[in-house]
Amino acid sequence: METKAYMYVLKCSDGTLYTGYTTNIQKRLTVHNSGKGAKYTRVRLPVTLLYYEKFPNKSAAMSAEALFKKKSRQEKLAYIKKGKK
C-alpha cells in the first residue's frame, strides 16, 4: 500500500513558481531551502510554500503535477486561489 503524497507549488525568490510532488512537505521544503533541492530552486532561494494538495498515492500526485505544469501562469494562480478557499 502506497502512502499519501502531495503535489506542491513553491514561490521562488524571483517570483517564479516551482511545482513538485513529495510524501513529506516540510522535509521537502527544508531540502529546497538548504540548496539541495531541485536545480531550478537552488539559484532562486529562498522558496516559500504557496500551495499543496493531498493525494492517496504518489502516482496520483505525479499526475496532478503534470497537469498543473501544463497550465499558464495565470491559470496556475487562479487554481491556487480557488483551492485556498
Secondary structure, DSSP 8 states (H G I E B T S, - for coil): ----EEEEEEE-TTS-EEEEEES-HHHHHHHHHTT-S-HHHHTS-S-EEEEEEEESSHHHHHHHHHHHHTS-HHHHHHHHHHHT-
